[in-house]
Amino acid sequence: MSATFLFLLLAVYAGKLLLRALNLRFLARHGDDIPDGWEADIDRDRLRKANRYTLAGSRLGLLESLFSQVLGLLFAFLLLPHYDAWVQAKSSHLVLQGLLFFGLLGLAQALLGLPFSAWRTFVIEARFGFNRTGWRLWLQDLLKGSLVSALLFAALVSGALALVLWSPHGWWLPVWGFMALLSLLLLYISPCLIEPLFFKFSPLRRPGLENRVRELAEGAGIKVSRVQQVDASRRSGHSNAYFTGIGRVKRIVLFDTLLEQLEDGQVLAVLAHELGHWKHGHLRRRLVAGQLVSLAACLSAWWLLQQDWLPRLVGAADLSFCGRLVVLSLLGGLLGFCWTPVASWLSRRHERQADRYAVQATGQPGELAAALRRMARENLSNLHPHPLYAAIYFSHPPVVERVAALVEADEGP
């Protein structure tokens, strides 16, 4: 049984590596081709720079993925029973076992990931002109992020395992309810308590733009509490815009780098796209769908964790509740790989709907097309992803495809 399970895991990992290789080979073959209609936005030198950036990031991602997957398999199939027995010897209380078991694993994972994070920031991002973070700020963000993650981790693990002890024969429902409430709480407190730990938010400094943004939001039937810009340029040259929060704490946040790159009409077109997600109920549907998937996962986990054969998937005679959760996470990875193309397709469908709403709300499809071309140029986006790779992994349609659809809408029937 363990040999079959290991073969399936290796087959999935090999499939992921093949997809990466396919995408990079496609880029090598077509990377120098300037897409039709992009001649005024990107020259061949800029395109080659974007290709080198994609290649460098992909190579590091490939190395990091191989490293983590090999270590994960070695731990699961060789060390897990010994580590599990050691943790059980330290404490007989499930909550304390869980905090120690997953706390040490999380710490090890974070420490092993530090070299990759530092290389990505101070070598790759710096080489291509994006990094604006010094070591001091990077370490400050690391420490604050680690503290926030540790607190959330402790709350999640303690609360969930306490509910398992409270209702050992039917814990799946209260655990799901606890996780759902915690996720909703985070949506409320993140804009007010967590995000300000890392970024400085301020009112828009471009005269008249905030009023136009509010008018656009009101046209979509959305009332936002604040329209702000964030000092993203302290850390990176990448640009973006997003909505955050729910209920009365909804905010529109613009990267200062985005404001530097785009004109007012283009900024409004980008925000109209984001408003389209609200107008079509995408965020609400994703929230509901996510909770339904979480409910099904809790029910499935409750049943699977009781099965005697579960530890044998990694060659162990028996494992504790925490040890069985590790095996369960490996099973979840197999299912997640199968679900990824479906989730990506649904996400791309929503993105196309949001683009169409932006065209309807602004009446200027050319503004969104221009914004996407400018953002792709400035962010050194890959303009030539392999169609199969994009179909499986891309949450947005490839940018060249999006721009072509907007240009067609601008030209009319």
Buried (B, 14 or more C-beta within 10 A) or exposed (E): EBEEBBEBBEEBBEEBBEBBBBBBEBBEEBBEEBBEEBEEBBEEEBBEBBBBBBBBBBEBEBEBBEBBBEBBBEBBBEEBBEBBEEBBEEBEEBBBBBBBBBBEBBEEEBEEEEEBEEBBBBEBBEEBEBBBBEEEEBEBBBEEBEEBEBEEBBEBBBBBBBBBEEEEEEBBBBBBBBBBEBBBEEBBEBBEEBBEEBBEBEEBEEEEBBEBBBEBBEEBEBEBEBBBBBBBBBBBBBBBBEBBBBEEBBBBBBBBBBBEBBEBBBBBBBBBBBBBBBBBEBBEEBBEEEBEEBBEBBEBBBEBBEEEEBBBBBBBEEBBBBBBBBBBEBBBBBEEBEEEEEBBEBBBEBBBBBBBBBBEBBEBBBBBBBBBBBBBBBBBBBBBBBEEBBBBBBEBBBBBBBBBBBBEBBEEE
